[in-house]
Amino acid sequence: MNSQVTVSLPTLRKGDESGEVRRLQQMLNVFIGHAEEGSVAEPLDEDGIFGRRTEQGVKTFQGLEVGTLTVDGVVGPKTWTKLLTMWLSGSEPG
């Protein structure tokens, strides 16, 4: 059985503060926030504030999806779709 769900999420960018930003930070921490051995990556603070580090985290995520997402640090429909699809399927970026 296939079903389709429609979700309306806001476009998020640097300067925004909300619960949606906090959820974004939680998802980014799953996909890009864990430091690899020898790297200096640190998880994002899940504070609901879209600051410089969250913007960089979004760009890092967007860059992992080579050719499918614009690397602009803005979480619009395409970035949300990729994040949520990966979140629900438990898959890895790339």
PDB file of N, CA, C and O in Angstrom:
ATOM      1  N   MET A   1       0.845  -1.184   0.000  1.00  0.00           N
ATOM      2  CA  MET A   1       0.000   0.000   0.000  1.00  0.00           C
ATOM      3  C   MET A   1       0.883   1.237   0.000  1.00  0.00           C
ATOM      4  O   MET A   1       1.738   1.394   0.871  1.00  0.00           O
ATOM      5  N   ASN A   2       0.682   2.096  -0.954  1.00  0.00           N
ATOM      6  CA  ASN A   2       1.400   3.365  -1.024  1.00  0.00           C
ATOM      7  C   ASN A   2       0.495   4.475  -0.523  1.00  0.00           C
ATOM      8  O   ASN A   2      -0.704   4.499  -0.801  1.00  0.00           O
ATOM      9  N   SER A   3       1.087   5.377   0.208  1.00  0.00           N
ATOM     10  CA  SER A   3       0.340   6.547   0.641  1.00  0.00           C
ATOM     11  C   SER A   3       1.234   7.760   0.492  1.00  0.00           C
ATOM     12  O   SER A   3       2.459   7.659   0.548  1.00  0.00           O
ATOM     13  N   GLN A   4       0.618   8.882   0.306  1.00  0.00           N
ATOM     14  CA  GLN A   4       1.358  10.124   0.122  1.00  0.00           C
ATOM     15  C   GLN A   4       0.986  11.079   1.238  1.00  0.00           C
ATOM     16  O   GLN A   4      -0.183  11.224   1.595  1.00  0.00           O
ATOM     17  N   VAL A   5       2.008  11.727   1.782  1.00  0.00           N
ATOM     18  CA  VAL A   5       1.799  12.696   2.844  1.00  0.00           C
ATOM     19  C   VAL A   5       2.286  14.044   2.351  1.00  0.00           C
ATOM     20  O   VAL A   5       3.363  14.139   1.763  1.00  0.00           O
ATOM     21  N   THR A   6       1.518  15.068   2.580  1.00  0.00           N
ATOM     22  CA  THR A   6       1.922  16.415   2.222  1.00  0.00           C
ATOM     23  C   THR A   6       2.233  17.177   3.503  1.00  0.00           C
ATOM     24  O   THR A   6       1.411  17.256   4.415  1.00  0.00           O
ATOM     25  N   VAL A   7       3.436  17.735   3.549  1.00  0.00           N
ATOM     26  CA  VAL A   7       3.872  18.476   4.725  1.00  0.00           C
ATOM     27  C   VAL A   7       4.282  19.868   4.266  1.00  0.00           C
ATOM     28  O   VAL A   7       4.973  20.019   3.258  1.00  0.00           O
ATOM     29  N   SER A   8       3.860  20.866   4.996  1.00  0.00           N
ATOM     30  CA  SER A   8       4.235  22.233   4.689  1.00  0.00           C
ATOM     31  C   SER A   8       5.232  22.708   5.752  1.00  0.00           C
ATOM     32  O   SER A   8       4.882  22.855   6.923  1.00  0.00           O
ATOM     33  N   LEU A   9       6.459  22.942   5.334  1.00  0.00           N
ATOM     34  CA  LEU A   9       7.485  23.404   6.257  1.00  0.00           C
ATOM     35  C   LEU A   9       8.026  24.749   5.773  1.00  0.00           C
ATOM     36  O   LEU A   9       8.109  24.995   4.570  1.00  0.00           O
ATOM     37  N   PRO A  10       8.389  25.607   6.708  1.00  0.00           N
ATOM     38  CA  PRO A  10       8.870  26.937   6.323  1.00  0.00           C
ATOM     39  C   PRO A  10      10.275  26.878   5.727  1.00  0.00           C
ATOM     40  O   PRO A  10      11.059  25.985   6.051  1.00  0.00           O
ATOM     41  N   THR A  11      10.581  27.820   4.869  1.00  0.00           N
ATOM     42  CA  THR A  11      11.947  27.994   4.408  1.00  0.00           C
ATOM     43  C   THR A  11      12.731  28.579   5.580  1.00  0.00           C
ATOM     44  O   THR A  11      12.326  29.578   6.176  1.00  0.00           O
ATOM     45  N   LEU A  12      13.856  27.944   5.900  1.00  0.00           N
ATOM     46  CA  LEU A  12      14.673  28.389   7.031  1.00  0.00           C
ATOM     47  C   LEU A  12      16.003  28.918   6.533  1.00  0.00           C
ATOM     48  O   LEU A  12      16.586  28.391   5.585  1.00  0.00           O
ATOM     49  N   ARG A  13      16.475  29.981   7.196  1.00  0.00           N
ATOM     50  CA  ARG A  13      17.759  30.589   6.833  1.00  0.00           C
ATOM     51  C   ARG A  13      18.364  31.252   8.054  1.00  0.00           C
ATOM     52  O   ARG A  13      17.726  31.394   9.097  1.00  0.00           O
ATOM     53  N   LYS A  14      19.617  31.652   7.890  1.00  0.00           N
ATOM     54  CA  LYS A  14      20.344  32.300   8.976  1.00  0.00           C
ATOM     55  C   LYS A  14      19.533  33.464   9.539  1.00  0.00           C
ATOM     56  O   LYS A  14      19.008  34.293   8.795  1.00  0.00           O
ATOM     57  N   GLY A  15      19.441  33.506  10.874  1.00  0.00           N
ATOM     58  CA  GLY A  15      18.689  34.556  11.551  1.00  0.00           C
ATOM     59  C   GLY A  15      17.356  34.074  12.093  1.00  0.00           C
ATOM     60  O   GLY A  15      16.777  34.718  12.968  1.00  0.00           O
ATOM     61  N   ASP A  16      16.850  32.929  11.578  1.00  0.00           N
ATOM     62  CA  ASP A  16      15.576  32.399  12.052  1.00  0.00           C
ATOM     63  C   ASP A  16      15.744  31.753  13.431  1.00  0.00           C
ATOM     64  O   ASP A  16      16.807  31.222  13.754  1.00  0.00           O
ATOM     65  N   GLU A  17      14.689  31.808  14.230  1.00  0.00           N
ATOM     66  CA  GLU A  17      14.653  31.143  15.533  1.00  0.00           C
ATOM     67  C   GLU A  17      13.281  30.516  15.683  1.00  0.00           C
ATOM     68  O   GLU A  17      12.263  31.207  15.645  1.00  0.00           O
ATOM     69  N   SER A  18      13.259  29.160  15.857  1.00  0.00           N
ATOM     70  CA  SER A  18      11.971  28.480  15.985  1.00  0.00           C
ATOM     71  C   SER A  18      12.167  27.020  16.359  1.00  0.00           C
ATOM     72  O   SER A  18      13.285  26.505  16.386  1.00  0.00           O
ATOM     73  N   GLY A  19      11.048  26.370  16.646  1.00  0.00           N
ATOM     74  CA  GLY A  19      11.057  24.940  16.889  1.00  0.00           C
ATOM     75  C   GLY A  19      11.462  24.164  15.643  1.00  0.00           C
ATOM     76  O   GLY A  19      12.082  23.105  15.742  1.00  0.00           O
ATOM     77  N   GLU A  20      11.114  24.689  14.470  1.00  0.00           N
ATOM     78  CA  GLU A  20      11.502  24.028  13.219  1.00  0.00           C
ATOM     79  C   GLU A  20      13.020  24.047  13.052  1.00  0.00           C
ATOM     80  O   GLU A  20      13.603  23.090  12.544  1.00  0.00           O
ATOM     81  N   VAL A  21      13.657  25.139  13.479  1.00  0.00           N
ATOM     82  CA  VAL A  21      15.124  25.206  13.421  1.00  0.00           C
ATOM     83  C   VAL A  21      15.717  24.158  14.357  1.00  0.00           C
ATOM     84  O   VAL A  21      16.698  23.502  14.008  1.00  0.00           O
ATOM     85  N   ARG A  22      15.138  23.997  15.524  1.00  0.00           N
ATOM     86  CA  ARG A  22      15.619  22.976  16.468  1.00  0.00           C
ATOM     87  C   ARG A  22      15.517  21.582  15.839  1.00  0.00           C
ATOM     88  O   ARG A  22      16.448  20.785  15.951  1.00  0.00           O
ATOM     89  N   ARG A  23      14.389  21.283  15.178  1.00  0.00           N
ATOM     90  CA  ARG A  23      14.234  19.980  14.522  1.00  0.00           C
ATOM     91  C   ARG A  23      15.242  19.811  13.393  1.00  0.00           C
ATOM     92  O   ARG A  23      15.787  18.725  13.199  1.00  0.00           O
ATOM     93  N   LEU A  24      15.487  20.880  12.652  1.00  0.00           N
ATOM     94  CA  LEU A  24      16.507  20.853  11.606  1.00  0.00           C
ATOM     95  C   LEU A  24      17.867  20.515  12.211  1.00  0.00           C
ATOM     96  O   LEU A  24      18.588  19.665  11.688  1.00  0.00           O
ATOM     97  N   GLN A  25      18.212  21.169  13.294  1.00  0.00           N
ATOM     98  CA  GLN A  25      19.505  20.922  13.950  1.00  0.00           C
ATOM     99  C   GLN A  25      19.614  19.472  14.415  1.00  0.00           C
ATOM    100  O   GLN A  25      20.681  18.866  14.313  1.00  0.00           O
ATOM    101  N   GLN A  26      18.527  18.920  14.921  1.00  0.00           N
ATOM    102  CA  GLN A  26      18.532  17.517  15.343  1.00  0.00           C
ATOM    103  C   GLN A  26      18.819  16.597  14.154  1.00  0.00           C
ATOM    104  O   GLN A  26      19.622  15.670  14.259  1.00  0.00           O
ATOM    105  N   MET A  27      18.159  16.860  13.027  1.00  0.00           N
ATOM    106  CA  MET A  27      18.379  16.029  11.833  1.00  0.00           C
ATOM    107  C   MET A  27      19.799  16.188  11.308  1.00  0.00           C
ATOM    108  O   MET A  27      20.446  15.205  10.949  1.00  0.00           O
ATOM    109  N   LEU A  28      20.283  17.426  11.264  1.00  0.00           N
ATOM    110  CA  LEU A  28      21.648  17.640  10.774  1.00  0.00           C
ATOM    111  C   LEU A  28      22.659  16.919  11.660  1.00  0.00           C
ATOM    112  O   LEU A  28      23.648  16.383  11.159  1.00  0.00           O
ATOM    113  N   ASN A  29      22.426  16.903  12.952  1.00  0.00           N
ATOM    114  CA  ASN A  29      23.354  16.217  13.853  1.00  0.00           C
ATOM    115  C   ASN A  29      23.415  14.717  13.559  1.00  0.00           C
ATOM    116  O   ASN A  29      24.462  14.095  13.742  1.00  0.00           O
ATOM    117  N   VAL A  30      22.321  14.141  13.112  1.00  0.00           N
ATOM    118  CA  VAL A  30      22.330  12.722  12.749  1.00  0.00           C
ATOM    119  C   VAL A  30      23.178  12.499  11.500  1.00  0.00           C
ATOM    120  O   VAL A  30      23.934  11.530  11.428  1.00  0.00           O
ATOM    121  N   PHE A  31      23.058  13.385  10.525  1.00  0.00           N
ATOM    122  CA  PHE A  31      23.710  13.167   9.233  1.00  0.00           C
ATOM    123  C   PHE A  31      25.112  13.746   9.128  1.00  0.00           C
ATOM    124  O   PHE A  31      25.963  13.164   8.455  1.00  0.00           O
ATOM    125  N   ILE A  32      25.374  14.875   9.774  1.00  0.00           N
ATOM    126  CA  ILE A  32      26.690  15.509   9.586  1.00  0.00           C
ATOM    127  C   ILE A  32      27.341  15.943  10.890  1.00  0.00           C
ATOM    128  O   ILE A  32      28.474  16.422  10.871  1.00  0.00           O
ATOM    129  N   GLY A  33      26.667  15.793  12.015  1.00  0.00           N
ATOM    130  CA  GLY A  33      27.165  16.354  13.260  1.00  0.00           C
ATOM    131  C   GLY A  33      28.097  15.483  14.061  1.00  0.00           C
ATOM    132  O   GLY A  33      28.622  15.925  15.083  1.00  0.00           O
ATOM    133  N   HIS A  34      28.318  14.267  13.632  1.00  0.00           N
ATOM    134  CA  HIS A  34      29.182  13.373  14.390  1.00  0.00           C
ATOM    135  C   HIS A  34      30.594  13.450  13.848  1.00  0.00           C
ATOM    136  O   HIS A  34      30.824  13.261  12.654  1.00  0.00           O
ATOM    137  N   ALA A  35      31.526  13.725  14.724  1.00  0.00           N
ATOM    138  CA  ALA A  35      32.924  13.874  14.321  1.00  0.00           C
ATOM    139  C   ALA A  35      33.499  12.539  13.863  1.00  0.00           C
ATOM    140  O   ALA A  35      33.367  11.528  14.553  1.00  0.00           O
ATOM    141  N   GLU A  36      34.132  12.542  12.703  1.00  0.00           N
ATOM    142  CA  GLU A  36      34.873  11.377  12.241  1.00  0.00           C
ATOM    143  C   GLU A  36      36.168  11.311  13.027  1.00  0.00           C
ATOM    144  O   GLU A  36      36.629  12.331  13.538  1.00  0.00           O
ATOM    145  N   GLU A  37      36.752  10.154  13.131  1.00  0.00           N
ATOM    146  CA  GLU A  37      38.014  10.012  13.845  1.00  0.00           C
ATOM    147  C   GLU A  37      39.054  10.944  13.239  1.00  0.00           C
ATOM    148  O   GLU A  37      39.310  10.904  12.036  1.00  0.00           O
ATOM    149  N   GLY A  38      39.642  11.771  14.067  1.00  0.00           N
ATOM    150  CA  GLY A  38      40.673  12.697  13.607  1.00  0.00           C
ATOM    151  C   GLY A  38      40.145  14.036  13.119  1.00  0.00           C
ATOM    152  O   GLY A  38      40.941  14.936  12.851  1.00  0.00           O
ATOM    153  N   SER A  39      38.815  14.204  12.991  1.00  0.00           N
ATOM    154  CA  SER A  39      38.292  15.486  12.521  1.00  0.00           C
ATOM    155  C   SER A  39      37.948  16.367  13.721  1.00  0.00           C
ATOM    156  O   SER A  39      37.953  15.913  14.865  1.00  0.00           O
ATOM    157  N   VAL A  40      37.653  17.621  13.440  1.00  0.00           N
ATOM    158  CA  VAL A  40      37.311  18.561  14.504  1.00  0.00           C
ATOM    159  C   VAL A  40      35.829  18.920  14.490  1.00  0.00           C
ATOM    160  O   VAL A  40      35.418  19.873  15.153  1.00  0.00           O
ATOM    161  N   ALA A  41      35.011  18.159  13.734  1.00  0.00           N
ATOM    162  CA  ALA A  41      33.578  18.440  13.655  1.00  0.00           C
ATOM    163  C   ALA A  41      32.937  18.284  15.019  1.00  0.00           C
ATOM    164  O   ALA A  41      33.275  17.375  15.776  1.00  0.00           O
ATOM    165  N   GLU A  42      32.018  19.170  15.324  1.00  0.00           N
ATOM    166  CA  GLU A  42      31.271  19.104  16.573  1.00  0.00           C
ATOM    167  C   GLU A  42      29.788  19.148  16.243  1.00  0.00           C
ATOM    168  O   GLU A  42      29.387  19.817  15.290  1.00  0.00           O
ATOM    169  N   PRO A  43      28.968  18.444  17.018  1.00  0.00           N
ATOM    170  CA  PRO A  43      27.520  18.518  16.792  1.00  0.00           C
ATOM    171  C   PRO A  43      27.024  19.960  16.970  1.00  0.00           C
ATOM    172  O   PRO A  43      27.609  20.751  17.710  1.00  0.00           O
ATOM    173  N   LEU A  44      25.949  20.267  16.283  1.00  0.00           N
ATOM    174  CA  LEU A  44      25.325  21.584  16.417  1.00  0.00           C
ATOM    175  C   LEU A  44      24.602  21.668  17.750  1.00  0.00           C
ATOM    176  O   LEU A  44      24.074  20.668  18.238  1.00  0.00           O
ATOM    177  N   ASP A  45      24.576  22.851  18.338  1.00  0.00           N
ATOM    178  CA  ASP A  45      23.729  23.084  19.500  1.00  0.00           C
ATOM    179  C   ASP A  45      22.287  23.031  19.001  1.00  0.00           C
ATOM    180  O   ASP A  45      21.951  23.672  18.005  1.00  0.00           O
ATOM    181  N   GLU A  46      21.453  22.286  19.672  1.00  0.00           N
ATOM    182  CA  GLU A  46      20.041  22.183  19.284  1.00  0.00           C
ATOM    183  C   GLU A  46      19.244  23.219  20.069  1.00  0.00           C
ATOM    184  O   GLU A  46      18.434  22.894  20.938  1.00  0.00           O
ATOM    185  N   ASP A  47      19.510  24.494  19.725  1.00  0.00           N
ATOM    186  CA  ASP A  47      18.946  25.614  20.473  1.00  0.00           C
ATOM    187  C   ASP A  47      17.843  26.363  19.734  1.00  0.00           C
ATOM    188  O   ASP A  47      17.265  27.305  20.278  1.00  0.00           O
ATOM    189  N   GLY A  48      17.544  25.956  18.499  1.00  0.00           N
ATOM    190  CA  GLY A  48      16.493  26.623  17.733  1.00  0.00           C
ATOM    191  C   GLY A  48      16.918  27.928  17.107  1.00  0.00           C
ATOM    192  O   GLY A  48      16.079  28.668  16.592  1.00  0.00           O
ATOM    193  N   ILE A  49      18.218  28.232  17.141  1.00  0.00           N
ATOM    194  CA  ILE A  49      18.731  29.476  16.561  1.00  0.00           C
ATOM    195  C   ILE A  49      19.561  29.136  15.330  1.00  0.00           C
ATOM    196  O   ILE A  49      20.570  28.438  15.430  1.00  0.00           O
ATOM    197  N   PHE A  50      19.137  29.628  14.174  1.00  0.00           N
ATOM    198  CA  PHE A  50      19.821  29.365  12.911  1.00  0.00           C
ATOM    199  C   PHE A  50      20.950  30.380  12.759  1.00  0.00           C
ATOM    200  O   PHE A  50      20.781  31.450  12.175  1.00  0.00           O
ATOM    201  N   GLY A  51      22.094  30.010  13.299  1.00  0.00           N
ATOM    202  CA  GLY A  51      23.264  30.875  13.247  1.00  0.00           C
ATOM    203  C   GLY A  51      24.282  30.387  12.234  1.00  0.00           C
ATOM    204  O   GLY A  51      23.970  29.585  11.354  1.00  0.00           O
ATOM    205  N   ARG A  52      25.501  30.880  12.372  1.00  0.00           N
ATOM    206  CA  ARG A  52      26.587  30.567  11.435  1.00  0.00           C
ATOM    207  C   ARG A  52      26.864  29.073  11.362  1.00  0.00           C
ATOM    208  O   ARG A  52      27.040  28.531  10.270  1.00  0.00           O
ATOM    209  N   ARG A  53      26.906  28.393  12.517  1.00  0.00           N
ATOM    210  CA  ARG A  53      27.226  26.962  12.524  1.00  0.00           C
ATOM    211  C   ARG A  53      26.106  26.135  11.893  1.00  0.00           C
ATOM    212  O   ARG A  53      26.376  25.157  11.197  1.00  0.00           O
ATOM    213  N   THR A  54      24.863  26.519  12.132  1.00  0.00           N
ATOM    214  CA  THR A  54      23.748  25.803  11.509  1.00  0.00           C
ATOM    215  C   THR A  54      23.772  26.026  10.000  1.00  0.00           C
ATOM    216  O   THR A  54      23.539  25.094   9.230  1.00  0.00           O
ATOM    217  N   GLU A  55      24.050  27.250   9.578  1.00  0.00           N
ATOM    218  CA  GLU A  55      24.149  27.534   8.149  1.00  0.00           C
ATOM    219  C   GLU A  55      25.241  26.682   7.510  1.00  0.00           C
ATOM    220  O   GLU A  55      25.046  26.131   6.426  1.00  0.00           O
ATOM    221  N   GLN A  56      26.383  26.573   8.176  1.00  0.00           N
ATOM    222  CA  GLN A  56      27.470  25.752   7.645  1.00  0.00           C
ATOM    223  C   GLN A  56      27.076  24.280   7.617  1.00  0.00           C
ATOM    224  O   GLN A  56      27.434  23.557   6.687  1.00  0.00           O
ATOM    225  N   GLY A  57      26.340  23.836   8.635  1.00  0.00           N
ATOM    226  CA  GLY A  57      25.856  22.453   8.662  1.00  0.00           C
ATOM    227  C   GLY A  57      24.925  22.160   7.497  1.00  0.00           C
ATOM    228  O   GLY A  57      24.998  21.092   6.890  1.00  0.00           O
ATOM    229  N   VAL A  58      24.046  23.112   7.185  1.00  0.00           N
ATOM    230  CA  VAL A  58      23.145  22.961   6.037  1.00  0.00           C
ATOM    231  C   VAL A  58      23.964  22.879   4.752  1.00  0.00           C
ATOM    232  O   VAL A  58      23.711  22.018   3.910  1.00  0.00           O
ATOM    233  N   LYS A  59      24.938  23.764   4.599  1.00  0.00           N
ATOM    234  CA  LYS A  59      25.778  23.742   3.393  1.00  0.00           C
ATOM    235  C   LYS A  59      26.540  22.420   3.279  1.00  0.00           C
ATOM    236  O   LYS A  59      26.676  21.873   2.185  1.00  0.00           O
ATOM    237  N   THR A  60      27.032  21.914   4.399  1.00  0.00           N
ATOM    238  CA  THR A  60      27.736  20.625   4.381  1.00  0.00           C
ATOM    239  C   THR A  60      26.791  19.535   3.911  1.00  0.00           C
ATOM    240  O   THR A  60      27.153  18.737   3.047  1.00  0.00           O
ATOM    241  N   PHE A  61      25.587  19.485   4.465  1.00  0.00           N
ATOM    242  CA  PHE A  61      24.594  18.490   4.047  1.00  0.00           C
ATOM    243  C   PHE A  61      24.283  18.652   2.566  1.00  0.00           C
ATOM    244  O   PHE A  61      24.267  17.669   1.826  1.00  0.00           O
ATOM    245  N   GLN A  62      24.038  19.874   2.129  1.00  0.00           N
ATOM    246  CA  GLN A  62      23.708  20.109   0.726  1.00  0.00           C
ATOM    247  C   GLN A  62      24.851  19.667  -0.188  1.00  0.00           C
ATOM    248  O   GLN A  62      24.608  19.142  -1.275  1.00  0.00           O
ATOM    249  N   GLY A  63      26.077  19.872   0.242  1.00  0.00           N
ATOM    250  CA  GLY A  63      27.233  19.497  -0.557  1.00  0.00           C
ATOM    251  C   GLY A  63      27.430  17.997  -0.658  1.00  0.00           C
ATOM    252  O   GLY A  63      28.025  17.515  -1.622  1.00  0.00           O
ATOM    253  N   LEU A  64      26.933  17.247   0.331  1.00  0.00           N
ATOM    254  CA  LEU A  64      27.035  15.791   0.286  1.00  0.00           C
ATOM    255  C   LEU A  64      26.132  15.199  -0.790  1.00  0.00           C
ATOM    256  O   LEU A  64      26.376  14.095  -1.277  1.00  0.00           O
ATOM    257  N   GLU A  65      25.110  15.925  -1.149  1.00  0.00           N
ATOM    258  CA  GLU A  65      24.166  15.475  -2.169  1.00  0.00           C
ATOM    259  C   GLU A  65      24.585  16.066  -3.521  1.00  0.00           C
ATOM    260  O   GLU A  65      23.860  16.865  -4.114  1.00  0.00           O
ATOM    261  N   VAL A  66      25.736  15.668  -3.983  1.00  0.00           N
ATOM    262  CA  VAL A  66      26.381  16.250  -5.158  1.00  0.00           C
ATOM    263  C   VAL A  66      25.412  16.342  -6.344  1.00  0.00           C
ATOM    264  O   VAL A  66      24.881  15.338  -6.819  1.00  0.00           O
ATOM    265  N   GLY A  67      25.207  17.564  -6.797  1.00  0.00           N
ATOM    266  CA  GLY A  67      24.392  17.807  -7.979  1.00  0.00           C
ATOM    267  C   GLY A  67      22.896  17.814  -7.752  1.00  0.00           C
ATOM    268  O   GLY A  67      22.147  18.184  -8.656  1.00  0.00           O
ATOM    269  N   THR A  68      22.434  17.416  -6.575  1.00  0.00           N
ATOM    270  CA  THR A  68      20.988  17.371  -6.377  1.00  0.00           C
ATOM    271  C   THR A  68      20.459  18.570  -5.590  1.00  0.00           C
ATOM    272  O   THR A  68      19.279  18.903  -5.691  1.00  0.00           O
ATOM    273  N   LEU A  69      21.325  19.218  -4.807  1.00  0.00           N
ATOM    274  CA  LEU A  69      20.895  20.374  -4.017  1.00  0.00           C
ATOM    275  C   LEU A  69      21.813  21.561  -4.271  1.00  0.00           C
ATOM    276  O   LEU A  69      23.019  21.397  -4.459  1.00  0.00           O
ATOM    277  N   THR A  70      21.243  22.741  -4.276  1.00  0.00           N
ATOM    278  CA  THR A  70      22.033  23.966  -4.357  1.00  0.00           C
ATOM    279  C   THR A  70      22.658  24.210  -2.989  1.00  0.00           C
ATOM    280  O   THR A  70      21.967  24.181  -1.971  1.00  0.00           O
ATOM    281  N   VAL A  71      23.959  24.450  -2.968  1.00  0.00           N
ATOM    282  CA  VAL A  71      24.675  24.680  -1.709  1.00  0.00           C
ATOM    283  C   VAL A  71      24.591  26.172  -1.387  1.00  0.00           C
ATOM    284  O   VAL A  71      25.472  26.956  -1.743  1.00  0.00           O
ATOM    285  N   ASP A  72      23.489  26.545  -0.693  1.00  0.00           N
ATOM    286  CA  ASP A  72      23.267  27.957  -0.384  1.00  0.00           C
ATOM    287  C   ASP A  72      22.999  28.211   1.105  1.00  0.00           C
ATOM    288  O   ASP A  72      22.870  29.362   1.523  1.00  0.00           O
ATOM    289  N   GLY A  73      22.915  27.143   1.903  1.00  0.00           N
ATOM    290  CA  GLY A  73      22.672  27.316   3.329  1.00  0.00           C
ATOM    291  C   GLY A  73      21.235  27.626   3.687  1.00  0.00           C
ATOM    292  O   GLY A  73      20.932  27.900   4.848  1.00  0.00           O
ATOM    293  N   VAL A  74      20.341  27.587   2.704  1.00  0.00           N
ATOM    294  CA  VAL A  74      18.920  27.851   2.929  1.00  0.00           C
ATOM    295  C   VAL A  74      18.172  26.520   2.850  1.00  0.00           C
ATOM    296  O   VAL A  74      18.392  25.729   1.932  1.00  0.00           O
ATOM    297  N   VAL A  75      17.289  26.280   3.816  1.00  0.00           N
ATOM    298  CA  VAL A  75      16.517  25.040   3.828  1.00  0.00           C
ATOM    299  C   VAL A  75      15.144  25.323   3.229  1.00  0.00           C
ATOM    300  O   VAL A  75      14.217  25.750   3.916  1.00  0.00           O
ATOM    301  N   GLY A  76      15.046  25.070   1.927  1.00  0.00           N
ATOM    302  CA  GLY A  76      13.795  25.229   1.200  1.00  0.00           C
ATOM    303  C   GLY A  76      13.192  23.862   0.912  1.00  0.00           C
ATOM    304  O   GLY A  76      13.601  22.867   1.511  1.00  0.00           O
ATOM    305  N   PRO A  77      12.223  23.800   0.000  1.00  0.00           N
ATOM    306  CA  PRO A  77      11.520  22.541  -0.272  1.00  0.00           C
ATOM    307  C   PRO A  77      12.422  21.371  -0.677  1.00  0.00           C
ATOM    308  O   PRO A  77      12.207  20.251  -0.215  1.00  0.00           O
ATOM    309  N   LYS A  78      13.411  21.601  -1.518  1.00  0.00           N
ATOM    310  CA  LYS A  78      14.270  20.497  -1.964  1.00  0.00           C
ATOM    311  C   LYS A  78      15.140  19.961  -0.833  1.00  0.00           C
ATOM    312  O   LYS A  78      15.297  18.749  -0.690  1.00  0.00           O
ATOM    313  N   THR A  79      15.703  20.857  -0.032  1.00  0.00           N
ATOM    314  CA  THR A  79      16.535  20.415   1.082  1.00  0.00           C
ATOM    315  C   THR A  79      15.683  19.714   2.132  1.00  0.00           C
ATOM    316  O   THR A  79      16.094  18.683   2.663  1.00  0.00           O
ATOM    317  N   TRP A  80      14.493  20.256   2.445  1.00  0.00           N
ATOM    318  CA  TRP A  80      13.591  19.592   3.386  1.00  0.00           C
ATOM    319  C   TRP A  80      13.231  18.197   2.887  1.00  0.00           C
ATOM    320  O   TRP A  80      13.246  17.234   3.654  1.00  0.00           O
ATOM    321  N   THR A  81      12.907  18.090   1.594  1.00  0.00           N
ATOM    322  CA  THR A  81      12.515  16.792   1.035  1.00  0.00           C
ATOM    323  C   THR A  81      13.631  15.775   1.198  1.00  0.00           C
ATOM    324  O   THR A  81      13.385  14.639   1.602  1.00  0.00           O
ATOM    325  N   LYS A  82      14.862  16.180   0.885  1.00  0.00           N
ATOM    326  CA  LYS A  82      15.994  15.255   1.006  1.00  0.00           C
ATOM    327  C   LYS A  82      16.221  14.884   2.474  1.00  0.00           C
ATOM    328  O   LYS A  82      16.409  13.709   2.790  1.00  0.00           O
ATOM    329  N   LEU A  83      16.206  15.858   3.359  1.00  0.00           N
ATOM    330  CA  LEU A  83      16.397  15.586   4.786  1.00  0.00           C
ATOM    331  C   LEU A  83      15.332  14.629   5.325  1.00  0.00           C
ATOM    332  O   LEU A  83      15.654  13.643   5.989  1.00  0.00           O
ATOM    333  N   LEU A  84      14.079  14.922   5.038  1.00  0.00           N
ATOM    334  CA  LEU A  84      12.992  14.105   5.572  1.00  0.00           C
ATOM    335  C   LEU A  84      12.972  12.711   4.965  1.00  0.00           C
ATOM    336  O   LEU A  84      12.682  11.738   5.662  1.00  0.00           O
ATOM    337  N   THR A  85      13.275  12.599   3.675  1.00  0.00           N
ATOM    338  CA  THR A  85      13.326  11.289   3.031  1.00  0.00           C
ATOM    339  C   THR A  85      14.413  10.443   3.678  1.00  0.00           C
ATOM    340  O   THR A  85      14.195   9.272   3.988  1.00  0.00           O
ATOM    341  N   MET A  86      15.581  11.036   3.881  1.00  0.00           N
ATOM    342  CA  MET A  86      16.681  10.298   4.511  1.00  0.00           C
ATOM    343  C   MET A  86      16.343   9.985   5.972  1.00  0.00           C
ATOM    344  O   MET A  86      16.633   8.888   6.450  1.00  0.00           O
ATOM    345  N   TRP A  87      15.743  10.922   6.673  1.00  0.00           N
ATOM    346  CA  TRP A  87      15.379  10.733   8.077  1.00  0.00           C
ATOM    347  C   TRP A  87      14.424   9.539   8.223  1.00  0.00           C
ATOM    348  O   TRP A  87      14.609   8.678   9.083  1.00  0.00           O
ATOM    349  N   LEU A  88      13.405   9.513   7.367  1.00  0.00           N
ATOM    350  CA  LEU A  88      12.399   8.462   7.462  1.00  0.00           C
ATOM    351  C   LEU A  88      12.913   7.102   6.988  1.00  0.00           C
ATOM    352  O   LEU A  88      12.472   6.061   7.474  1.00  0.00           O
ATOM    353  N   SER A  89      13.849   7.120   6.035  1.00  0.00           N
ATOM    354  CA  SER A  89      14.362   5.848   5.513  1.00  0.00           C
ATOM    355  C   SER A  89      15.588   5.357   6.272  1.00  0.00           C
ATOM    356  O   SER A  89      15.994   4.204   6.128  1.00  0.00           O
ATOM    357  N   GLY A  90      16.180   6.240   7.086  1.00  0.00           N
ATOM    358  CA  GLY A  90      17.375   5.856   7.838  1.00  0.00           C
ATOM    359  C   GLY A  90      18.607   5.726   6.971  1.00  0.00           C
ATOM    360  O   GLY A  90      19.557   5.032   7.334  1.00  0.00           O
ATOM    361  N   SER A  91      18.597   6.401   5.806  1.00  0.00           N
ATOM    362  CA  SER A  91      19.746   6.295   4.896  1.00  0.00           C
ATOM    363  C   SER A  91      20.778   7.369   5.181  1.00  0.00           C
ATOM    364  O   SER A  91      20.540   8.286   5.967  1.00  0.00           O
ATOM    365  N   GLU A  92      21.920   7.245   4.536  1.00  0.00           N
ATOM    366  CA  GLU A  92      23.035   8.168   4.693  1.00  0.00           C
ATOM    367  C   GLU A  92      23.084   9.118   3.504  1.00  0.00           C
ATOM    368  O   GLU A  92      22.629   8.760   2.417  1.00  0.00           O
ATOM    369  N   PRO A  93      23.633  10.339   3.687  1.00  0.00           N
ATOM    370  CA  PRO A  93      23.791  11.267   2.569  1.00  0.00           C
ATOM    371  C   PRO A  93      24.737  10.702   1.518  1.00  0.00           C
ATOM    372  O   PRO A  93      25.545   9.813   1.785  1.00  0.00           O
ATOM    373  N   GLY A  94      24.604  11.257   0.298  1.00  0.00           N
ATOM    374  CA  GLY A  94      25.526  10.888  -0.776  1.00  0.00           C
ATOM    375  C   GLY A  94      24.911   9.939  -1.649  1.00  0.00           C
ATOM    376  O   GLY A  94      25.528   9.502  -2.620  1.00  0.00           O
TER     377      GLY A  94
END
